[in-house]
Amino acid sequence: MWLLDTSTAELHHFNGVKDVKGGYAILSHVWQDDEQSFQDLQALASSPHSDRPLRARVSAKIRDCCVLAESHGYAWLWIDTCCIDRTSSAELSEAINSMFAWYARAQVCYAYLHDVPPGDPAHGTAFRRSRWFTRGWTLQELVAPRSVLFVARDWSALGTKGSLAPLLEAVTGVDADVLTFRRALGDVSVARRMAWAAPRRTTRVEDEAYCLMGLFGVHMPTIYGEGARAFLRLQEEILRRTSDQTLFAWGNVLPIRTVPFREDTSHSNYHQDSHIFAPSPAAFASSGNMVPVPMKVAVENAVKALGISRWALGPSQNSAVARRPEKTWKIPLPDFTATSHGVRARQLIIESSAGRTTLAIAVLACKDTATDSFVGLLLRRRADDDTGLEWPRYYVGTTVRGQRTWLRLRFRLAQVNWARHALSGSTSGITARWQRLYISHRPPSRPPPRPAHRPDPVFRLLFPRWLAVELAKDGWTPDAELPSARAAERKIEGRAAMETFSFTHACAREAFRIHVGLCGGSPWATATFSGDGVDPRARPPSPETFPIAAPQGHLPAPASALVPSQRRSGGCERDRGPDVISSWAHGSRIFGDSRRNVQLTFTRLNGGGSHLLDVHVGGSVYQKIKAPSLLGRASLHTQVARAVARLTLMHFAR
């Protein structure tokens, strides 16, 4: 690790914390725009011809922190902005994985609140609203150190973590007993620790996971660029190291009077709440009251709520009733393992079916202290699941629709005490058994399948921004500016709506048109051509002298040797047949013949029904008029070569 010499602000490298004699101080702060990096300090230290000492040339934050630490008797100081070489991915990963330990072993941590003015009391509004309490990284920087000194903008002391513990609990939600080390961090449920981070934000989405590794005692590689996948990896690592099932206890709890089989419900396998792992820490915002309980206690509560004998469950997953009940009631040990098919688990499952829908409540070894109720996962068996599989597969949660079309509530937890009521209304009765199963743990890698083709009342069209420039290089000019931005996209709507885009050549009497329209809600496109050959001396045609417009309500047929096309109406009196875009292979088609042709390619844009239209011009005629300046230059070169050849022959003839 790199540390600053507080007297000189010079960087020194240490192999580990144990090598730092006398300990070190550490800074916790919110990054600002004028932060100096590791490279900046190295450059300042190596800059020649400077009469001022290095500590006088560093930024005000680094200088003032060095002065404060030196006045407190600390010779070494660690600041994350300048003590990590971020150009080295290995060093950055090591620092992130070691950061919790570095803060925990520091002699003192200075929590610098740059937005708290001098003289403002610690219990004042500015302190409570400081940005320091909203950032993801500062959570571990609050919890890990034994001694935290809060300082204002002018580095004046505001108070310590111990003296302000009740206030800090009210502001951050972190228990005062945890802040004062009267309660071990490992004794706090996973869900509650996640709830501490729920309202906090990070600049990079990956840091939502990386800033929490120390709170859960896990280590994993840092891969910037993986996005939300980092938080899924964090939960998988937590699952490998703990049996705390509150990791799954996030999201809304089904109200006690609600019966999904009697409600208007919908299911989506691609909903972010349909999986056992949370998409982000924000999902645990209302899970701070979830606490783990012994599995035997949770099972006994379920047996009591169902009104059955505990011997009826059997000691194994394959027997519904134990043949030889033992004197001591034993239950299988629950286990959870992340696999490619989902999280493989063995749990007590309370299940019921109605039609093709099968719902279940998987009993969790956790309890909601706010309602004093045991909770379980509300599961839905996969509709496409093969009944021949020994271990069934489930998704999590269901969506209940309200009386209004916009009112939809997602529930993924249920109170076990109300399991019989929640699963009533079925046709198969309610069963309870130990079951091996797979629970979906992440959204499918493939996007949701698109529904079968159905008429769309609006077809939105855009052209690539570069298309007009590239066509202009070959001499083609559109009659109007092509829409290339979402705000200017061309909307084609109506039963027989049609848009036409005309392109004329600057040096030849050639033109073509692209027609895009709707017929019964199905988008179609075609191209038409006009021209009389190459004439480099001709003036650019105009609509008045060189009409290419088709009669109203009637489209000219393309001269199509590549794609035969009949003369069709611009309306919907006839089926447009092969012109319908959905029938094109890969959304692309060529119109015209070997002399003149245009290739149209439609690409659906993400996040809406807009389509991008690419145009490629080809054919022998269009190739001849392509880049006439280059053709003229080639002709000149040919004439010069011929003249040189004639002079050479005359020379030898003499």
C-alpha positions as CSV (number, residue, x, y, z in Angstrom):
1,M,0.0,0.0,0.0
2,W,1.1,3.6,-0.7
3,L,1.1,6.1,2.2
4,L,1.7,9.9,2.3
5,D,4.4,11.3,4.6
6,T,2.4,13.8,6.5
7,S,5.4,16.2,6.9
8,T,6.3,16.2,3.2
9,A,3.3,14.8,1.3
10,E,5.7,12.3,-0.4
11,L,4.4,8.9,-1.4
12,H,6.1,5.8,0.2
13,H,5.3,2.1,-0.5
14,F,4.7,-0.5,2.2
15,N,4.3,-4.2,1.8
16,G,1.5,-4.3,4.3
17,V,-0.2,-2.6,7.3
18,K,2.2,-4.4,9.7
19,D,5.2,-2.6,8.2
20,V,3.8,0.8,9.1
21,K,5.5,1.7,12.4
22,G,3.4,3.9,14.6
23,G,0.2,3.3,12.6
24,Y,-1.4,5.6,10.1
25,A,-4.4,7.9,9.7
26,I,-6.9,7.5,6.9
27,L,-9.3,9.9,5.1
28,S,-13.0,9.3,4.2
29,H,-14.5,11.9,1.9
30,V,-16.7,12.6,-1.1
31,W,-14.7,13.0,-4.3
32,Q,-14.8,16.4,-6.0
33,D,-13.7,17.7,-9.4
34,D,-10.2,18.9,-8.3
35,E,-8.9,15.7,-6.8
36,Q,-5.3,14.9,-7.5
37,S,-4.4,11.3,-8.6
38,F,-1.4,9.1,-7.9
39,Q,0.2,10.2,-11.2
40,D,-0.4,13.9,-10.3
41,L,1.6,13.6,-7.1
42,Q,4.4,11.6,-8.7
43,A,4.6,14.3,-11.4
44,L,4.8,17.1,-8.7
45,A,7.4,15.2,-6.8
46,S,9.6,14.8,-9.9
47,S,9.2,18.3,-11.3
48,P,12.5,20.2,-11.4
49,H,13.3,23.8,-10.6
50,S,10.7,24.2,-7.9
51,D,11.7,26.1,-4.7
52,R,8.4,25.4,-2.9
53,P,8.2,22.1,-0.9
54,L,5.9,19.4,-2.2
55,R,3.4,19.7,0.6
56,A,2.8,23.3,-0.4
57,R,2.1,22.4,-4.0
58,V,-0.4,19.6,-3.5
59,S,-4.2,20.2,-3.4
60,A,-5.7,22.0,-0.5
61,K,-7.5,18.8,0.7
62,I,-4.3,16.7,0.7
63,R,-2.3,19.5,2.3
64,D,-4.8,20.3,5.1
65,C,-5.3,16.6,5.9
66,C,-1.6,16.1,6.2
67,V,-1.3,19.1,8.5
68,L,-4.2,17.7,10.7
69,A,-2.7,14.2,10.9
70,E,0.8,15.6,11.6
71,S,-0.6,17.7,14.4
72,H,-2.2,14.6,15.9
73,G,1.1,12.8,15.9
74,Y,0.6,10.5,12.8
75,A,3.5,10.3,10.4
76,W,1.6,8.4,7.7
77,L,-1.7,9.1,5.9
78,W,-3.8,7.2,3.3
79,I,-6.1,8.9,0.9
80,D,-7.9,6.9,-1.8
81,T,-7.5,9.5,-4.5
82,C,-3.7,9.7,-4.6
83,C,-2.6,6.5,-2.8
84,I,-3.9,4.0,-5.5
85,D,-2.3,3.7,-8.9
86,R,-5.5,3.3,-10.8
87,T,-3.6,2.7,-14.1
88,S,-2.8,-0.8,-12.7
89,S,-5.8,-3.0,-12.6
90,A,-4.1,-5.4,-10.2
91,E,-3.3,-2.7,-7.7
92,L,-6.8,-1.3,-8.0
93,S,-8.4,-4.7,-7.4
94,E,-6.1,-5.3,-4.4
95,A,-7.0,-1.9,-2.9
96,I,-10.7,-2.5,-3.3
97,N,-10.5,-5.9,-1.7
98,S,-8.3,-4.7,1.1
99,M,-10.0,-1.3,1.7
100,F,-12.3,-2.5,4.6
101,A,-9.3,-3.9,6.4
102,W,-7.2,-0.8,5.8
103,Y,-10.0,1.4,7.3
104,A,-10.4,-1.1,10.2
105,R,-6.7,-1.0,11.1
106,A,-6.2,2.7,10.8
107,Q,-5.5,4.6,14.1
108,V,-8.0,7.2,13.2
109,C,-10.3,8.0,10.2
110,Y,-11.1,11.6,9.3
111,A,-14.5,11.9,7.9
112,Y,-14.3,15.2,5.9
113,L,-17.7,16.8,5.3
114,H,-16.9,19.5,2.7
115,D,-20.6,20.7,2.7
116,V,-20.8,21.4,6.4
117,P,-19.8,25.0,7.2
118,P,-17.6,25.9,10.1
119,G,-19.3,26.3,13.4
120,D,-22.4,24.3,12.4
121,P,-23.3,22.0,15.3
122,A,-23.1,18.2,14.7
123,H,-26.9,17.9,15.3
124,G,-27.6,20.7,12.7
125,T,-29.3,20.3,9.4
126,A,-26.2,20.7,7.3
127,F,-24.6,17.7,9.1
128,R,-27.7,15.5,8.6
129,R,-27.9,16.4,4.9
130,S,-24.2,16.0,4.1
131,R,-23.5,14.1,0.8
132,W,-21.1,12.0,2.8
133,F,-24.1,10.0,4.1
134,T,-25.5,9.3,0.6
135,R,-22.4,7.7,-1.0
136,G,-21.9,3.9,-1.2
137,W,-18.2,3.8,-0.3
138,T,-18.6,5.9,2.9
139,L,-20.7,3.1,4.5
140,Q,-17.8,0.8,5.1
141,E,-15.7,3.9,6.0
142,L,-18.2,4.6,8.8
143,V,-18.5,1.0,10.1
144,A,-15.0,-0.4,9.8
145,P,-12.7,2.1,11.8
146,R,-12.6,2.0,15.5
147,S,-12.1,5.8,15.7
148,V,-13.8,8.2,13.3
149,L,-13.5,12.0,13.7
150,F,-15.9,14.1,11.7
151,V,-14.5,17.4,10.5
152,A,-16.2,20.4,8.8
153,R,-15.2,22.3,5.7
154,D,-12.4,24.1,7.6
155,W,-11.2,20.8,9.2
156,S,-12.5,21.8,12.6
157,A,-13.8,18.8,14.7
158,L,-17.5,18.1,14.8
159,G,-17.5,15.0,17.0
160,T,-16.6,11.3,17.0
161,K,-18.4,8.2,15.9
162,G,-18.9,7.1,19.5
163,S,-20.3,10.4,20.7
164,L,-22.6,10.8,17.7
165,A,-23.7,7.2,17.5
166,P,-27.4,7.8,18.2
167,L,-27.5,10.6,15.7
168,L,-25.6,8.5,13.1
169,E,-28.1,5.7,13.6
170,A,-31.0,8.0,12.9
171,V,-29.3,9.4,9.8
172,T,-27.8,6.2,8.3
173,G,-29.9,3.4,9.8
174,V,-26.7,1.6,11.1
175,D,-27.3,0.4,14.6
176,A,-25.5,2.4,17.3
177,D,-24.3,-0.9,18.9
178,V,-22.6,-1.8,15.7
179,L,-20.9,1.6,15.4
180,T,-19.6,1.4,19.0
181,F,-18.5,-2.3,18.5
182,R,-20.9,-3.6,21.2
183,R,-22.3,-5.8,18.6
184,A,-20.3,-7.7,16.0
185,L,-21.0,-6.9,12.4
186,G,-21.4,-10.6,11.6
187,D,-24.4,-10.8,14.1
188,V,-26.4,-8.4,11.9
189,S,-28.6,-10.1,9.3
190,V,-27.6,-9.9,5.6
191,A,-30.9,-8.2,4.8
192,R,-30.3,-5.5,7.4
193,R,-26.8,-4.8,6.2
194,M,-28.1,-4.6,2.6
195,A,-30.8,-2.2,3.9
196,W,-28.1,0.2,5.1
197,A,-26.8,0.5,1.6
198,A,-30.2,0.7,-0.1
199,P,-30.5,4.5,-0.2
200,R,-26.8,5.1,-1.1
201,R,-25.5,5.7,-4.6
202,T,-22.2,5.1,-6.4
203,T,-20.8,6.7,-9.6
204,R,-20.2,3.3,-11.2
205,V,-22.9,0.6,-11.1
206,E,-20.2,-2.0,-10.3
207,D,-19.3,-0.2,-7.2
208,E,-22.8,-1.0,-5.7
209,A,-21.3,-4.4,-5.1
210,Y,-17.6,-3.6,-4.6
211,C,-18.2,-1.2,-1.8
212,L,-20.1,-3.9,0.2
213,M,-17.5,-6.7,0.0
214,G,-16.0,-5.8,3.3
215,L,-19.3,-5.6,5.1
216,F,-19.9,-9.2,4.2
217,G,-16.4,-10.5,4.5
218,V,-16.1,-11.6,0.9
219,H,-13.5,-11.1,-1.8
220,M,-13.9,-11.3,-5.5
221,P,-12.3,-9.9,-8.7
222,T,-13.2,-6.4,-9.7
223,I,-14.4,-6.3,-13.3
224,Y,-15.3,-2.8,-14.4
225,G,-17.6,-3.0,-17.4
226,E,-19.7,-6.0,-16.1
227,G,-22.5,-3.6,-14.9
228,A,-25.2,-5.0,-12.6
229,R,-23.6,-8.5,-12.9
230,A,-21.3,-7.4,-10.1
231,F,-24.1,-7.4,-7.6
232,L,-25.2,-10.8,-8.6
233,R,-21.7,-12.1,-8.1
234,L,-21.6,-10.5,-4.7
235,Q,-24.8,-12.4,-3.6
236,E,-23.4,-15.6,-4.9
237,E,-20.2,-15.1,-2.9
238,I,-22.3,-14.3,0.2
239,L,-24.4,-17.4,-0.3
240,R,-21.2,-19.5,-0.3
241,R,-20.1,-18.1,3.1
242,T,-23.3,-17.8,5.1
243,S,-26.5,-19.7,5.9
244,D,-28.4,-16.5,6.5
245,Q,-31.5,-16.9,4.4
246,T,-32.5,-13.2,4.8
247,L,-30.4,-12.8,1.7
248,F,-33.5,-13.8,-0.2
249,A,-36.0,-11.9,2.0
250,W,-36.4,-8.7,-0.1
251,G,-39.3,-7.2,-2.0
252,N,-43.0,-6.9,-1.1
253,V,-44.9,-9.3,1.1
254,L,-48.2,-10.7,0.0
255,P,-51.0,-9.1,2.1
256,I,-52.6,-11.6,4.4
257,R,-56.1,-11.4,2.9
258,T,-54.9,-11.7,-0.7
259,V,-55.5,-15.0,-2.6
260,P,-53.5,-15.1,-5.9
261,F,-55.7,-17.8,-7.4
262,R,-58.7,-15.5,-7.0
263,E,-56.9,-12.4,-8.3
264,D,-56.1,-11.1,-11.8
265,T,-52.4,-12.1,-11.9
266,S,-49.7,-11.9,-14.5
267,H,-46.3,-13.5,-14.7
268,S,-43.1,-12.4,-16.4
269,N,-39.9,-14.5,-16.3
270,Y,-37.9,-11.4,-17.3
271,H,-39.1,-9.2,-14.4
272,Q,-36.1,-8.3,-12.2
273,D,-38.1,-9.5,-9.2
274,S,-38.7,-13.0,-10.7
275,H,-35.4,-14.3,-9.4
276,I,-34.0,-15.2,-6.0
277,F,-31.1,-12.7,-6.2
278,A,-31.8,-8.9,-6.0
279,P,-30.9,-6.6,-8.9
280,S,-29.4,-3.9,-6.6
281,P,-29.1,-3.0,-2.9
282,A,-32.1,-0.7,-3.3
283,A,-34.3,-3.8,-3.4
284,F,-33.6,-4.3,0.3
285,A,-35.0,-0.9,1.3
286,S,-37.8,-2.4,3.3
287,S,-36.0,-5.6,4.5
288,G,-34.2,-4.1,7.5
289,N,-36.4,-6.0,10.0
290,M,-35.7,-9.4,8.6
291,V,-33.7,-11.6,11.0
292,P,-32.5,-15.2,10.7
293,V,-34.1,-17.9,12.9
294,P,-33.2,-21.6,13.4
295,M,-34.6,-23.7,10.6
296,K,-36.3,-26.0,13.0
297,V,-38.1,-23.1,14.6
298,A,-39.4,-22.0,11.1
299,V,-40.5,-25.5,10.2
300,E,-42.3,-26.0,13.5
301,N,-44.2,-22.7,12.9
302,A,-45.2,-23.9,9.4
303,V,-46.4,-27.2,10.7
304,K,-48.5,-25.4,13.3
305,A,-49.9,-23.0,10.8
306,L,-50.9,-25.8,8.4
307,G,-52.5,-27.8,11.2
308,I,-50.6,-31.0,10.4
309,S,-48.5,-33.4,12.4
310,R,-44.8,-32.7,12.1
311,W,-44.3,-36.5,11.4
312,A,-46.3,-36.1,8.3
313,L,-43.5,-34.3,6.5
314,G,-41.1,-37.2,6.8
315,P,-37.3,-36.9,7.3
316,S,-36.5,-37.0,3.5
317,Q,-37.7,-35.5,0.3
318,N,-38.9,-38.9,-1.1
319,S,-41.3,-40.0,1.6
320,A,-44.5,-38.2,2.4
321,V,-45.0,-40.0,5.7
322,A,-42.2,-41.4,7.9
323,R,-42.5,-45.2,8.3
324,R,-40.7,-45.3,11.6
325,P,-40.9,-42.1,13.5
326,E,-37.9,-41.5,15.7
327,K,-38.0,-40.2,19.2
328,T,-36.2,-37.1,18.1
329,W,-37.7,-35.2,15.2
330,K,-35.1,-34.4,12.6
331,I,-35.3,-32.2,9.6
332,P,-33.1,-32.1,6.5
333,L,-30.3,-29.5,6.5
334,P,-31.3,-26.7,4.1
335,D,-28.6,-25.9,1.5
336,F,-28.4,-23.5,-1.4
337,T,-26.0,-23.8,-4.3
338,A,-25.8,-21.5,-7.3
339,T,-25.7,-23.5,-10.6
340,S,-26.2,-22.7,-14.2
341,H,-29.9,-23.7,-13.9
342,G,-30.5,-21.5,-10.9
343,V,-30.0,-21.9,-7.1
344,R,-30.4,-25.5,-6.2
345,A,-32.1,-25.8,-2.8
346,R,-33.7,-28.2,-0.4
347,Q,-36.6,-26.6,1.4
348,L,-40.0,-27.2,2.9
349,I,-42.5,-26.4,0.1
350,I,-46.1,-25.7,0.6
351,E,-47.7,-26.0,-2.9
352,S,-51.0,-25.8,-4.7
353,S,-52.3,-25.7,-8.3
354,A,-55.2,-24.2,-10.2
355,G,-55.3,-25.0,-13.9
356,R,-51.9,-24.6,-15.4
357,T,-50.6,-22.3,-12.6
358,T,-48.8,-23.8,-9.7
359,L,-47.8,-21.6,-6.8
360,A,-45.8,-22.5,-3.7
361,I,-44.4,-21.0,-0.6
362,A,-40.8,-22.1,0.3
363,V,-40.4,-21.7,4.0
364,L,-37.4,-19.5,4.9
365,A,-35.4,-19.6,8.1
366,C,-36.1,-15.9,8.8
367,K,-38.7,-13.7,10.5
368,D,-40.0,-10.2,10.0
369,T,-39.7,-8.5,13.4
370,A,-41.9,-5.6,12.3
371,T,-45.0,-7.9,11.9
372,D,-43.7,-10.8,14.1
373,S,-44.3,-13.2,11.3
374,F,-42.3,-15.9,9.6
375,V,-41.9,-15.4,5.8
376,G,-41.3,-17.6,2.8
377,L,-40.6,-17.2,-0.9
378,L,-43.7,-17.0,-3.1
379,L,-42.7,-19.4,-6.0
380,R,-44.3,-20.1,-9.3
381,R,-43.5,-23.3,-11.1
382,R,-42.2,-22.8,-14.6
383,A,-45.0,-23.4,-17.1
384,D,-42.6,-25.0,-19.6
385,D,-41.1,-27.3,-17.0
386,D,-40.8,-30.9,-18.0
387,T,-42.9,-33.0,-15.7
388,G,-40.4,-35.8,-16.0
389,L,-37.7,-33.8,-14.2
390,E,-37.0,-35.1,-10.7
391,W,-36.3,-31.6,-9.3
392,P,-38.8,-28.9,-10.5
393,R,-37.8,-25.4,-11.4
394,Y,-39.4,-22.2,-10.1
395,Y,-39.5,-18.5,-10.6
396,V,-40.1,-16.1,-7.8
397,G,-43.2,-13.8,-7.2
398,T,-46.3,-12.9,-9.0
399,T,-47.9,-9.6,-10.2
400,V,-51.5,-8.8,-9.0
401,R,-53.4,-6.4,-11.2
402,G,-55.7,-3.9,-9.6
403,Q,-59.0,-2.5,-10.8
404,R,-57.1,0.2,-12.8
405,T,-55.0,-0.9,-15.7
406,W,-52.0,1.0,-14.4
407,L,-52.3,-0.5,-10.9
408,R,-50.0,-3.5,-10.6
409,L,-48.3,-4.7,-7.5
410,R,-45.4,-7.2,-7.4
411,F,-45.2,-9.7,-4.5
412,R,-42.4,-12.2,-4.0
413,L,-42.7,-13.0,-0.2
414,A,-45.6,-14.5,1.8
415,Q,-46.3,-14.9,5.5
416,V,-46.1,-18.6,6.3
417,N,-48.8,-18.3,9.0
418,W,-51.3,-17.4,6.3
419,A,-50.1,-20.0,3.8
420,R,-53.3,-22.0,3.8
421,H,-55.3,-18.9,3.0
422,A,-52.9,-17.6,0.4
423,L,-53.0,-20.9,-1.5
424,S,-56.7,-21.5,-1.2
425,G,-59.0,-21.4,-4.2
426,S,-57.1,-24.2,-5.9
427,T,-58.4,-27.4,-7.5
428,S,-55.6,-29.7,-6.3
429,G,-55.5,-29.0,-2.6
430,I,-52.5,-28.0,-0.6
431,T,-49.4,-30.2,-0.1
432,A,-46.4,-29.8,2.2
433,R,-43.2,-31.7,1.7
434,W,-39.4,-31.5,1.7
435,Q,-38.4,-30.8,-1.9
436,R,-35.3,-30.5,-4.0
437,L,-35.8,-27.7,-6.5
438,Y,-34.1,-25.1,-8.7
439,I,-35.0,-21.4,-8.2
440,S,-34.2,-18.9,-11.0
441,H,-31.3,-16.7,-9.9
442,R,-30.8,-14.2,-12.7
443,P,-32.7,-13.0,-15.8
444,P,-32.2,-15.1,-19.0
445,S,-29.3,-14.1,-21.1
446,R,-31.6,-14.0,-24.2
447,P,-34.0,-11.1,-24.5
448,P,-37.7,-11.8,-24.1
449,P,-39.2,-13.3,-27.2
450,R,-41.0,-10.9,-29.4
451,P,-44.7,-11.7,-29.9
452,A,-45.9,-13.0,-33.2
453,H,-46.3,-10.3,-35.9
454,R,-49.3,-8.2,-35.3
455,P,-50.4,-5.0,-37.0
456,D,-48.7,-1.9,-35.6
457,P,-50.7,1.3,-36.0
458,V,-47.5,3.4,-36.2
459,F,-44.2,2.7,-38.1
460,R,-41.3,4.9,-37.0
461,L,-38.5,5.5,-39.4
462,L,-35.0,6.9,-39.1
463,F,-31.9,7.1,-41.4
464,P,-28.3,6.7,-40.1
465,R,-26.8,10.1,-39.6
466,W,-23.8,9.2,-41.9
467,L,-26.0,8.1,-44.8
468,A,-26.6,11.5,-46.4
469,V,-22.9,12.3,-46.3
470,E,-21.8,9.0,-47.9
471,L,-24.5,9.2,-50.6
472,A,-23.4,12.8,-51.4
473,K,-19.8,11.5,-52.0
474,D,-21.3,9.5,-54.9
475,G,-23.3,12.5,-56.1
476,W,-26.7,11.6,-54.6
477,T,-28.7,14.3,-52.9
478,P,-32.1,13.8,-51.1
479,D,-34.9,16.2,-51.9
480,A,-35.3,17.0,-48.1
481,E,-33.3,16.4,-45.0
482,L,-33.4,12.8,-43.9
483,P,-34.7,12.2,-40.3
484,S,-31.8,10.9,-38.3
485,A,-32.6,11.8,-34.7
486,R,-35.3,10.3,-32.4
487,A,-37.0,13.7,-32.1
488,A,-37.3,14.0,-35.9
489,E,-38.3,10.4,-36.6
490,R,-40.8,10.0,-39.4
491,K,-44.1,8.4,-38.2
492,I,-46.1,6.5,-40.7
493,E,-49.6,5.8,-39.4
494,G,-52.9,5.1,-41.0
495,R,-54.3,2.2,-43.1
496,A,-52.8,3.3,-46.4
497,A,-50.1,5.8,-45.2
498,M,-47.0,6.2,-47.3
499,E,-43.8,8.3,-47.2
500,T,-41.5,8.9,-50.2
501,F,-37.9,9.9,-50.1
502,S,-36.4,11.1,-53.5
503,F,-32.7,11.1,-54.4
504,T,-31.3,12.8,-57.5
505,H,-27.8,12.8,-59.0
506,A,-25.8,16.0,-59.2
507,C,-24.2,15.2,-62.6
508,A,-26.5,12.9,-64.4
509,R,-30.2,12.7,-65.3
510,E,-30.7,9.9,-62.8
511,A,-32.9,9.6,-59.7
512,F,-34.6,7.0,-57.5
513,R,-37.3,7.0,-54.9
514,I,-37.8,5.0,-51.8
515,H,-41.4,4.4,-50.8
516,V,-42.3,3.2,-47.2
517,G,-45.9,2.7,-46.1
518,L,-48.4,0.7,-44.1
519,C,-50.9,-1.7,-45.5
520,G,-53.3,-3.0,-42.9
521,G,-50.8,-2.3,-40.2
522,S,-48.0,-4.2,-41.9
523,P,-45.0,-2.0,-43.0
524,W,-43.8,-2.4,-46.6
525,A,-41.1,-0.7,-48.7
526,T,-40.1,-0.6,-52.4
527,A,-37.9,1.5,-54.7
528,T,-38.6,3.1,-58.1
529,F,-36.1,4.5,-60.7
530,S,-35.9,7.1,-63.4
531,G,-33.1,8.2,-65.7
532,D,-31.8,8.3,-69.3
533,G,-28.1,7.4,-68.8
534,V,-24.9,9.1,-68.1
535,D,-24.5,12.8,-69.1
536,P,-21.6,14.4,-67.2
537,R,-22.2,17.8,-69.0
538,A,-25.9,17.9,-68.0
539,R,-27.0,20.3,-65.4
540,P,-28.4,18.9,-62.1
541,P,-32.0,17.9,-62.8
542,S,-34.9,19.7,-61.0
543,P,-38.4,18.4,-60.3
544,E,-39.7,20.8,-62.9
545,T,-37.5,19.7,-65.8
546,F,-37.1,16.1,-64.8
547,P,-40.3,14.7,-63.1
548,I,-39.9,11.5,-61.2
549,A,-43.2,11.7,-59.2
550,A,-45.6,8.9,-59.6
551,P,-49.3,9.6,-60.2
552,Q,-51.3,10.2,-57.1
553,G,-52.2,7.0,-55.4
554,H,-50.2,4.9,-57.9
555,L,-46.6,3.7,-57.6
556,P,-44.4,3.1,-60.6
557,A,-43.0,-0.4,-60.8
558,P,-39.3,-0.9,-60.3
559,A,-37.3,-2.3,-63.1
560,S,-36.6,-5.4,-61.2
561,A,-34.6,-8.2,-62.5
562,L,-33.2,-9.1,-59.1
563,V,-36.6,-8.9,-57.3
564,P,-39.7,-9.2,-59.6
565,S,-42.4,-6.8,-58.5
566,Q,-45.8,-6.0,-60.0
567,R,-47.3,-2.7,-60.3
568,R,-49.3,-2.1,-57.1
569,S,-51.5,0.6,-55.7
570,G,-50.1,2.8,-53.0
571,G,-53.2,2.0,-50.9
572,C,-54.3,-1.4,-49.7
573,E,-56.6,-2.5,-52.5
574,R,-54.2,-5.5,-53.0
575,D,-51.9,-7.4,-50.8
576,R,-48.4,-5.9,-51.0
577,G,-46.9,-9.5,-50.9
578,P,-43.1,-9.5,-51.1
579,D,-42.8,-5.8,-50.4
580,V,-43.9,-6.4,-46.7
581,I,-40.8,-5.9,-44.6
582,S,-41.5,-8.8,-42.3
583,S,-41.1,-11.2,-45.2
584,W,-37.6,-10.0,-46.1
585,A,-34.6,-12.2,-45.1
586,H,-32.6,-10.4,-42.4
587,G,-34.7,-7.3,-43.0
588,S,-32.9,-6.6,-46.3
589,R,-34.0,-6.6,-49.9
590,I,-32.6,-5.4,-53.3
591,F,-34.9,-3.6,-55.8
592,G,-34.0,-2.9,-59.4
593,D,-31.9,-4.7,-62.0
594,S,-28.3,-5.1,-63.0
595,R,-28.1,-1.6,-64.3
596,R,-29.8,0.3,-61.5
597,N,-30.6,-1.2,-58.0
598,V,-31.0,-0.1,-54.4
599,Q,-30.6,-2.3,-51.4
600,L,-32.9,-1.4,-48.4
601,T,-32.1,-2.7,-45.0
602,F,-34.3,-2.2,-41.9
603,T,-32.9,-2.6,-38.4
604,R,-35.1,-2.4,-35.3
605,L,-33.7,0.0,-32.7
606,N,-33.6,-1.0,-29.0
607,G,-36.0,0.6,-26.6
608,G,-39.0,1.1,-29.0
609,G,-40.6,0.4,-32.3
610,S,-38.3,2.7,-34.3
611,H,-36.5,1.3,-37.4
612,L,-33.2,2.4,-39.0
613,L,-33.2,2.3,-42.8
614,D,-29.8,1.8,-44.6
615,V,-29.6,2.5,-48.3
616,H,-27.0,1.1,-50.6
617,V,-26.9,2.1,-54.3
618,G,-25.5,-0.3,-57.0
619,G,-25.8,-1.3,-60.7
620,S,-23.7,-0.6,-63.8
621,V,-25.3,2.7,-64.6
622,Y,-24.9,4.0,-61.0
623,Q,-21.3,2.8,-61.0
624,K,-20.4,4.8,-64.1
625,I,-21.8,8.0,-62.6
626,K,-20.1,7.3,-59.2
627,A,-17.4,9.9,-58.4
628,P,-17.1,11.5,-61.8
629,S,-14.1,13.6,-60.7
630,L,-12.1,10.3,-60.2
631,L,-13.3,9.0,-63.6
632,G,-12.1,12.3,-65.2
633,R,-8.8,12.0,-63.4
634,A,-8.3,8.5,-64.6
635,S,-9.1,9.5,-68.2
636,L,-6.4,12.3,-68.0
637,H,-3.9,9.8,-66.7
638,T,-4.7,7.5,-69.6
639,Q,-4.2,10.3,-72.1
640,V,-0.8,11.2,-70.6
641,A,0.3,7.6,-70.7
642,R,-0.7,7.2,-74.4
643,A,1.2,10.5,-75.2
644,V,4.3,9.2,-73.5
645,A,4.1,5.9,-75.4
646,R,3.8,7.7,-78.7
647,L,6.8,9.9,-78.0
648,T,8.9,6.9,-77.0
649,L,8.0,5.1,-80.3
650,M,8.9,8.2,-82.3
651,H,12.3,8.5,-80.5
652,F,13.3,4.9,-81.4
653,A,12.0,5.3,-84.9
654,R,14.6,8.0,-85.5
